[in-house]
Amino acid sequence: MRLELKDIIHVPDAKKTFQFQVDLSDLEFYGRKPITRPVLAEGSVTNHAGALVLEGAARSVLDLACDRCGKEFSREKAVQLDSLVAQTLEDEENDEIILLEGTELDLDDVVTTAFVLAMDTKNLCSDDCKGLCAGCGVNLNEEPCRCRPEVDPRLAALAQLLDKDAE
């Protein structure tokens, strides 16, 4: 979506609102496409004493897989869209200011960039996820490990004595 801002560029306290959806389902992260639902973006651009300020948020529900146990789960993701907007840049190294294309703001690009930069590198189904057992592969959140503890070869004879006592 392209937001035309010529009506507010030179008008102090003028405001232009927006609300739209963008499809980011083709974006791939670590071999998966977690953004299966549309991203809803809403907010406004306001002229504060000659400075254009973008304020808003973008949100969607992501379909993820836990990086510890592999369980599929969904989680809402919300990203703030707060930035300055300008027609020209005085300092080429300022990445925090969004540049207009003429008098238009490319909101699709703004939302896509903000959402991609805010994606987590690690996704967990819960903060206390125990993951999978490296030995037997069971999901430790659902059942206990079935592995027998490894015995130090120097203590193998003593372990055999303990096994006989347990019988």
For each residue, the residues with C-beta under 8 A, 3 or more apart:
1: 18 20 22 107 108
2: 101 104 105 106 107 108
3: 16 18 45 104 105 107
4: 7 103 104
5: 8 9 16 45 52 85 100 103 104 105
6: 9 103
7: 4 11 14 16
8: 5 11 14 15 16 45 46 47 52
9: 5 6 47 52 87 103
10: 47
11: 7 8 14 47
12: 47 48 49 50
13: 46 47 48
14: 7 8 11 46 47
15: 8 44 45 46 47
16: 3 5 7 8 44 45 46
17: 42 43 44
18: 1 3 41 42 43 44 45 56 107
19: 40 41 42
20: 1 40 41 42 107
21: 38 39 40 41
22: 1 38 39 41 58 107 108 111 112
23: 26 38 39
24: 27 35 39 60 112 115
25: 33 35 36 37
26: 23 33
27: 24 33 35 112 116
28: 31 32 33
29: 32 33 34 119
30:
31: 28
32: 28 29 64 65
33: 25 26 27 28 29 36
34: 29 62 63 64 119 123
35: 24 25 27 39 60 62 115
36: 25 33 62 63
37: 25 60 61 63
38: 21 22 23 60
39: 21 22 23 24 35 58 59 60 111 115
40: 19 20 21 58 59 60
41: 18 19 20 21 22 56 57 58 81 107 111
42: 17 18 19 20 56 57
43: 17 18 54 55 56 57 81
44: 15 16 17 18 54 55 56
45: 3 5 8 15 16 18 52 53 54 55 85 105
46: 8 13 14 15 16 52 53 55
47: 8 9 10 11 12 13 14 15 50 51 52 53
48: 12 13 51 52 53
49: 12
50: 12 47
51: 47 48 84
52: 5 8 9 45 46 47 48 84 85 86
53: 45 46 47 48 82 83 84 85
54: 43 44 45 81 82 83 84 85 98 105 110
55: 43 44 45 46 81 82
56: 18 41 42 43 44 80 81 82
57: 41 42 43 78 79 80 81
58: 22 39 40 41 78 79 81 111 114 115
59: 39 40 76 77 78 79
60: 24 35 37 38 39 40 76 77 115
61: 37 74 75 76 77
62: 34 35 36 74 75 76 77
63: 34 36 37 72 74
64: 32 34 72 73 74 75 123
65: 32 70 71 72 73 123
66: 69 70 71 72 73 123 124 125 129
67: 122 123 124
68: 124 125 129 130 131 132
69: 66 125 129 130 131 132 139 140 141
70: 65 66 132 139
71: 65 66 125 139 141
72: 63 64 65 66
73: 64 65 66 125
74: 61 62 63 64
75: 61 62 64 123
76: 59 60 61 62
77: 59 60 61 62 115 118 119
78: 57 58 59
79: 57 58 59 111 114 115 118
80: 56 57 114
81: 41 43 54 55 56 57 58 110 111 114
82: 53 54 55 56
83: 53 54 96 97 98 110
84: 51 52 53 54 96 97 98
85: 5 45 52 53 54 97 98 99 100 105
86: 52 89 97 98 99 100
87: 9 99 100 103
88: 99
89: 86 92 94 97 99
90:
91: 94
92: 89
93:
94: 89 91 97
95:
96: 83 84
97: 83 84 85 86 89 94
98: 54 83 84 85 86 105 110
99: 85 86 87 88 89
100: 5 85 86 87 103 104 105
101: 2 104 105 106
102:
103: 4 5 6 9 87 100
104: 2 3 4 5 100 101
105: 2 3 5 45 54 85 98 100 101 110
106: 2 101 109 110
107: 1 2 3 18 20 22 41 110 111
108: 1 2 22 111 112
109: 106 112 113
110: 54 81 83 98 105 106 107 113 114
111: 22 39 41 58 79 81 107 108 114 115
112: 22 24 27 108 109 115 116
113: 109 110 116 117
114: 58 79 80 81 110 111 117 118
115: 24 35 39 58 60 77 79 111 112 118 119
116: 27 112 113 119
117: 113 114
118: 77 79 114 115
119: 29 34 77 115 116
120: 123
121:
122: 67
123: 34 64 65 66 67 75 120
124: 66 67 68 127 129
125: 66 68 69 71 73 129 141
126: 129 141
127: 124
128:
129: 66 68 69 124 125 126 141
130: 68 69 139 140 141
131: 68 69 139 140 141
132: 68 69 70 137 138 139 140
133: 136 137 138 140 145 146 147
134:
135: 145 147
136: 133 145 146 147
137: 132 133
138: 132 133 142 143 144 145 146
139: 69 70 71 130 131 132 142 143
140: 69 130 131 132 133 143 144 145
141: 69 71 125 126 129 130 131
142: 138 139
143: 138 139 140
144: 138 140
145: 133 135 136 138 140
146: 133 136 138
147: 133 135 136
148:
149:
150:
151: 155 156 159
152: 155 156
153: 156
154:
155: 151 152 158 159
156: 151 152 153 159 160
157: 160 161
158: 155 161 162
159: 151 155 156 162 163
160: 156 157 163 164
161: 157 158 164 165
162: 158 159 165 166
163: 159 160 166 167
164: 160 161 167
165: 161 162
166: 162 163
167: 163 164
